[in-house]
Amino acid sequence: MYIVGIDPGKSGGVAFVSVENPYHDFWACSRTHMTEKDIVDELGSQAMSISRVFLEKVHSMPKQGVVSAFTFGTDYGFYKGVLAALKLSYVEVTPQAWQKELKCMSKGDKNVTKRKAQQVFPAHKKITHAIADSLLIAEYGRIISK
């Protein structure tokens, strides 16, 4: 069984972390390398082995441009729609909640969460900014689901 962590947005990702063997049985996909169809196919093909999904609860930021905020909201809604269509229940989690639990308060600095993901998942060949948060969201979900 897997816990799924989703960091919505064009530069986010989707991560699958095993409940039984989390530090060796996991993978993550960068949104920049996946189409909407790829995401639906990946989540759909794994649906029977997904125990819980954690979706980062996001909102627009002050001084964020209109186009950027619209795109961000569209991606967030896309994930909610896909999860509903696949009948996968999900828990929304704020960045503050998972970062506090994992002791990696980033204050917007993606390097903080990337370093934390590299510590938690050392077996992964390369942790990028695009997949770091999704891996940590899944890890947060795994920890609180015990």
N, C-alpha and C positions, 0 to 999 in steps of 0.2 A: 504494500500500500504506500501511496505517496501523498505528501503534503505539497500543495502548489502555492507558490508565491507569485503574485503579479504586480509588476511596477508598470502602470499604464503610461502611455505617452510614446512619442515617436522614438525616443532614445532609451526606452525601458526594456523590459524583458519578462519572460515567463520561466520559472524555475520549478523543477520537480525534485523533491528531497524525500528519500526513503524514510519511513517511520522506523524500520528495523535496523537499517545500516546507513545512517544519514551522511557520514563523512566519506563514504566510498561509493554509494549508490545514489547518484544525483546527476542532473544535467540541467542546463539552462540555455535558452534561446534568446538572442537579441532581437528586438522588434525591428531593428534596421535591416536584418537579414531575413525577415519573414513577411509574407503577404498576409492579408486578412484570412485568406483561404488556408494558408499554412497553419495559422494559429488555430482555426476551427478544426482542421484535420488532426493536429497534435493533441489538443485537448479532447477531441472526440474519440480518438484511437486509444487514449489512456483513461477514458471516463470510468471504466469499471475498476480501475486500480487506484483511483483518487479517493482518499478518505476525507480530506478537507481542502478548501481553497481559501486563501487569504488575499484579498484585493486591497491595495493601498488606496485609502480614502483621500482623494485629492480635491483641490479647488483652485481657482485662479489666484494668482498672487498680485499684490499691489505693484503697479508699474509694468505689469505684463501686457504686452500688446494685444489688441483685439483679435487679430488673426491667430496669434499664439494661444490665447485663452480658448478660442473656438475650437482649434485643432486638439488641444489638450482635453477639453470636454467631450469632443467627439470620440476620441480614443477611449476615454473612461466609460462612456456609454456603450461603445462597441463591446468592451469586455463584459459589461453587465448583461448585455443582450446575448452574447455567446454563451455565457454561463447559464442564463435562464433557458435558452434554447436547448442546451445539452442537459438540462435538469440537474445541474451541479449547484448545490447550495454554496454560499460563500459568506465569509465574514469580512466586513470592511474594517481596516485597521489604519489608524493615522500614522504618519511618519514619526511623530513624537512618541507614540506608544511603543513601536517596535524598536526604535533607536534607543529609547530609555532602557528597555528590557535587555538589549544586547550591549549596552554601554558604549554606544557609538554616535552620540549626538553630533550631527554633521553641521548644523547651522548653515546648510546650503553647500558645504564643501564636499563634493562627491569623493574626494580622495580619502576622507575619513571612513566612509562606508566601504570603499574598495579595499582599503587596508584590513578592515575588520573581516570582510568576506575572505580575503586571502589567509587570514589566521584561522578562521572557522573551517574553511574548505581547502586545506593545503594540497590535497591530492589533485585538484583541478589544474590542468595545464596552464590555462590563462584566464584570470578573472579580469574582465573589463568593466569600465564604468557602466556599460549597458546592462550587464547581468548581475552586478554586485548587489544592488538593492533587492532584486527579485529573489536571489538566493537567501538574503538575510530575512526577507519577509517570510519565506517558507520556513526558515530556521526558527523564527519567532513563533510561527504557527505550530511547529513541531513541539517546541518547549511548552507552550501554554495548553497544548492538547493532551499532555501526559495525564 
